[in-house]
Amino acid sequence: MRHGFERVIETDVLAIGGSGAGITAAIYASRNGAQTALVSKGKIGVSGNAIMAGGGFGVDGESGKNILHLDYADPSFTKERLFDCIVKESFYLSDQNMVREYVDDGPVVMKDYLEWAKRSGQDFFCCPPANWIASGLSFTKALSQGLKETPDIVCLEDVMIAEVLTDGQKVCGAVGVDIYSGEIILFKAKAVIIGTGGYMPFSMNNTVTDMTGDGPGMAYRAGARLTDMEFILSFPTAVVPKEMRGSIYPYVFEYNMRSLKYTIRDKNGNPLPIPEQVIKLSRGGKLSKLVTSYYFGYAADSGLAGPNGGFFYDYSDNSKEVKDENFKIFYDRFDRWHKHGYYKGESLAEVERMIYNNEPLEVGIGAEYCMGGVEVDERMRTCVDGLYVAGEASSGVFGACRVGDGMVEMMCQGMRAGIDAAAYAQAVTSTTQAEKLIEPVLDKILGVFEHKGGINPIALYSEIQSSCDRGFGLIRSENGLQRSLIEMNQLGDAWNCVTLNSKSRCYNMEWLMALQAENLITCCKAGIVAALSRKESRGCHIRKDYPEVDHDNYLIKYVHHNEGGVMKTETRKPVVQTMPLPHGKKENVIEYFLDPTLNYKR
């Protein structure tokens, strides 16, 4: 062992994350002349949240026609209309420079991406205005093709980056842990791109299991700022059959089987009070995620949830012919990627039986995506020189609510980060020796093995989730948030003496969970602090004690930074380019969209 680490890897650009943002960033950094390394906590292309995608994604129809030359594109859905939609869907909290980057760069990266998809034999279902539906694995196989066509990238799998190294002014590398061997790896890099995804603090999610806020947590400790952390998007998620708990088949059905109508009922059999106007506005589209969360949340808060915490989808108003027609549409699309009668390897036979027999299906709400993350500009730069963040780990595009596409976000931001990081790295003439900065990091990550008598990482995780379920969930209040903040501070203190049963560094999941827990606690604290301060409802932040959307007082962002180990929070206005910020108040987040003066239409 040398200086406390076993391996050294030197590169110009280090891209972290084995899914959409990380892979795309690495490809474009390498294409632009930078020596590039790509590091993934799992297997590249088959880990991260892109593999969970099921609904689809797209760009504006104008670009679909003029840039991508798609025969089926609808150019009436213009770039400016897409820009308008995203800003309004964000409840005007998006940074408009970030939305502009999304709208402008999305079609550019999609041109390359569709070529990778074609060369890797992927079959996408295409529909106007310029949208694609496929399986998550099909999406990532196209990304992997792009990586395969960029052979100069050094790829490392099953390595968790534990800390980004800075000299107080700029990035100079990172420290990683080989998950299988337990070896410590020192990465020397002129630029670092974080593309590791968001954070999921709840017990009910429909994401991969390790969305623990690693990127935002590391960036925060490195000196970057976090914002919009109070906004977490959820949507209908399976709770039955039991073996399919966490599946997104309820939402995939809604998105693809649009004439299969259903009524959502509470445990007493009464319909949830969703106005027909709201159903027409949202059902079958991604706005339904917010709408369903709103009505599910308030009904659950009133004690009306079923035995598994969900509500009941009643399909009995549909004839057998309508059911046959819709399942045919579904399977005609999804048999391209899944065995007939299955979704993501799980049989739909019991679900079909219940629908055809008019048995209500209990459906819960699972967390999917965090709108918040690291504060970046339109070139994906943080306030730390040489540190870039892309995809869900960043913030700025979607503000308080995401109706747009996370797949496009991760790729266009990954592309922009890779291009800019390569230029930055090539301009750097000297770097601080990373070896001089590693000792405090080693003391922390290896010191965990010396702790005695503290909480076990598995129990710590469970307590984090329980605290957030109780006070930071769909419907929030002052008392619940205050209690969760107290508990999160206590859990942060408990992390300082988290204790492992196994003292081996080889494939020690307790050790990895302990390292991840620090990041998750940081993200939870930032989210809860902002939720407490935001005494209104906006997008996916819904407070029963402050139900109004209050543009006059709370059309602001809460920004968190690390000051001597203490989280400090400030506020700022969203970046405005072409769409002025509104004034006034709306009764609640649903009435915000129903207001005819909003002039909203997807």
BELPE-V883059 format. One record per backbone hydrogen bond with DSSP energy under -1.0 kcal/mol. NH is the residue of the N-H (numbers start at 1). CO is the residue of the C=O. E is the energy in kcal/mol with one decimal. If there is no record, write none. Layout:
<<NH:CO:E> <NH:CO:E>>
This chain:
<<2:5:-1.8> <5:2:-2.1> <6:184:-2.1> <7:184:-1.6> <9:186:-2.6> <11:188:-2.7> <12:35:-1.2> <13:35:-2.6> <14:191:-2.5> <15:37:-3.1> <16:193:-3.0> <17:39:-3.4> <23:19:-2.6> <24:20:-2.1> <25:21:-2.4> <26:22:-2.3> <27:23:-2.3> <28:24:-2.2> <29:25:-2.2> <30:26:-2.3> <31:27:-2.5> <32:28:-1.2> <33:30:-1.9> <34:29:-2.1> <37:13:-2.4> <38:154:-3.2> <39:15:-2.6> <40:156:-2.4> <45:18:-2.9> <46:43:-1.7> <52:49:-1.7> <53:50:-1.5> <57:132:-2.3> <59:130:-2.0> <61:77:-1.4> <62:77:-1.5> <64:60:-1.9> <65:61:-2.0> <66:62:-2.6> <67:63:-2.6> <68:63:-2.1> <70:64:-2.9> <73:70:-1.1> <74:129:-1.6> <77:74:-1.8> <78:76:-1.4> <82:78:-2.1> <83:79:-2.5> <84:80:-2.4> <85:81:-2.5> <86:82:-2.5> <87:83:-2.1> <88:84:-2.2> <89:85:-3.0> <90:86:-1.6> <91:88:-1.6> <92:87:-2.4> <93:90:-1.0> <95:396:-3.1> <96:575:-2.8> <98:95:-1.1> <99:95:-1.7> <100:96:-2.2> <101:97:-1.7> <102:98:-2.0> <103:99:-2.7> <104:100:-2.8> <105:101:-3.1> <106:102:-1.8> <109:105:-2.4> <110:106:-2.0> <111:107:-1.4> <112:108:-1.0> <113:109:-2.6> <114:110:-2.8> <115:111:-1.1> <116:112:-2.2> <117:113:-2.6> <118:114:-2.1> <119:115:-2.5> <120:116:-1.6> <121:118:-1.2> <122:117:-2.8> <125:133:-2.9> <127:131:-1.9> <131:127:-3.2> <132:57:-3.3> <133:125:-2.5> <139:135:-2.1> <140:136:-2.2> <141:137:-2.1> <142:138:-1.4> <143:139:-1.3> <144:140:-2.6> <145:141:-1.6> <146:142:-1.6> <147:143:-1.9> <148:144:-2.5> <149:145:-1.8> <150:147:-1.6> <153:150:-1.5> <154:36:-2.5> <156:38:-2.9> <158:42:-1.5> <159:40:-2.5> <160:177:-2.5> <162:175:-2.8> <163:175:-1.4> <165:173:-2.6> <167:170:-2.1> <171:385:-2.5> <172:165:-2.6> <173:165:-1.0> <174:187:-2.0> <175:163:-2.7> <176:185:-2.9> <177:160:-2.6> <178:183:-2.7> <179:158:-2.5> <182:178:-2.8> <185:176:-2.8> <186:7:-2.9> <187:174:-3.0> <188:9:-2.8> <189:172:-1.1> <190:12:-1.3> <191:12:-2.0> <192:386:-2.8> <193:14:-3.1> <194:388:-3.0> <195:16:-2.7> <200:211:-2.6> <206:367:-2.3> <212:210:-1.8> <213:198:-1.9> <217:213:-2.5> <218:214:-2.7> <219:215:-2.8> <220:216:-2.4> <221:217:-1.9> <222:218:-1.6> <223:220:-1.2> <224:219:-2.8> <226:560:-2.4> <227:373:-2.5> <231:228:-1.5> <233:369:-3.4> <235:366:-2.1> <237:364:-2.5> <238:247:-3.0> <244:241:-2.2> <245:242:-1.6> <246:238:-2.5> <247:244:-2.7> <252:248:-2.4> <253:249:-2.7> <254:250:-1.9> <255:251:-2.6> <256:252:-1.8> <257:253:-3.2> <260:257:-1.4> <261:259:-1.2> <263:314:-2.1> <265:312:-2.9> <266:270:-2.8> <267:304:-2.3> <269:266:-2.1> <272:264:-3.0> <274:272:-2.6> <279:275:-2.0> <280:276:-2.6> <281:277:-1.7> <282:278:-1.9> <283:279:-2.5> <285:282:-2.2> <288:285:-1.2> <289:286:-1.3> <291:287:-1.9> <292:288:-2.9> <293:289:-1.9> <294:290:-2.3> <295:291:-2.1> <296:292:-3.0> <297:293:-2.5> <298:294:-2.1> <299:295:-2.0> <300:296:-2.9> <301:297:-2.2> <303:300:-1.9> <304:299:-2.2> <306:310:-3.5> <309:306:-1.9> <311:363:-2.8> <312:265:-2.8> <313:361:-3.1> <314:263:-2.8> <318:315:-1.7> <323:319:-2.2> <324:320:-3.0> <325:321:-2.5> <326:322:-2.2> <327:323:-2.6> <328:324:-2.1> <329:325:-2.0> <330:326:-2.5> <331:327:-2.8> <332:328:-2.7> <333:329:-1.4> <334:330:-3.0> <335:331:-2.2> <336:333:-1.0> <337:334:-1.4> <338:334:-2.1> <342:339:-2.1> <343:346:-2.5> <346:343:-1.4> <348:341:-3.1> <352:348:-2.9> <353:349:-2.5> <354:350:-2.2> <355:351:-2.2> <356:352:-2.9> <357:353:-1.9> <358:355:-1.2> <359:354:-3.2> <361:313:-2.1> <363:311:-3.6> <364:237:-2.6> <366:235:-2.4> <367:204:-2.1> <368:233:-3.4> <369:233:-1.6> <371:231:-1.9> <373:227:-2.1> <374:393:-2.9> <375:225:-3.2> <377:381:-1.5> <380:377:-2.3> <382:387:-2.2> <385:169:-1.3> <387:384:-2.2> <388:192:-3.0> <389:380:-1.7> <390:194:-2.7> <394:391:-2.1> <395:374:-1.5> <400:90:-1.8> <401:398:-1.9> <409:405:-1.9> <410:406:-2.6> <411:407:-1.7> <412:408:-3.0> <413:409:-2.2> <414:410:-1.5> <415:411:-2.6> <416:412:-2.2> <417:413:-2.8> <418:414:-2.5> <419:415:-2.3> <420:416:-2.3> <421:417:-2.9> <422:418:-1.9> <423:419:-1.7> <424:420:-2.5> <425:421:-2.8> <426:422:-2.0> <427:423:-1.0> <428:424:-1.0> <436:433:-1.4> <437:434:-1.9> <442:438:-2.5> <443:439:-2.6> <444:440:-1.5> <445:441:-2.8> <446:442:-2.4> <449:446:-1.4> <450:447:-1.6> <451:448:-1.2> <460:456:-2.4> <461:457:-2.4> <462:458:-2.0> <463:459:-2.1> <464:460:-2.2> <465:461:-2.4> <466:462:-2.4> <467:463:-2.3> <468:464:-2.2> <469:465:-2.9> <470:466:-2.0> <471:467:-2.1> <472:468:-2.3> <476:542:-3.0> <481:477:-2.5> <482:478:-2.6> <483:479:-2.2> <484:480:-2.2> <485:481:-2.5> <486:482:-2.2> <487:483:-2.4> <488:484:-2.6> <489:485:-2.3> <490:486:-2.0> <491:487:-2.5> <492:488:-2.2> <493:489:-1.9> <494:490:-2.3> <495:491:-1.9> <497:494:-1.6> <498:495:-1.7> <499:455:-2.5> <507:179:-1.3> <509:507:-1.0> <512:508:-1.9> <513:509:-2.7> <514:510:-2.2> <515:511:-2.1> <516:512:-2.5> <517:513:-2.3> <518:514:-1.1> <520:516:-2.3> <521:517:-2.6> <522:518:-1.8> <523:519:-2.3> <524:520:-2.6> <525:521:-2.7> <526:522:-2.2> <527:523:-2.5> <528:524:-2.8> <529:525:-2.8> <530:526:-2.1> <531:527:-2.3> <532:528:-2.4> <533:529:-2.0> <534:530:-2.3> <535:533:-1.5> <536:534:-1.8> <537:548:-2.8> <538:541:-2.8> <540:400:-2.5> <541:538:-2.2> <544:476:-2.2> <549:586:-2.3> <551:584:-1.9> <554:550:-2.2> <556:554:-2.0> <557:572:-3.4> <559:570:-3.1> <560:226:-3.1> <561:568:-2.4> <563:566:-2.8> <566:563:-1.1> <568:561:-2.8> <570:559:-3.0> <572:557:-1.6> <586:549:-2.1> <592:588:-1.5> <594:590:-1.4> <595:591:-1.2> <598:595:-1.8>>
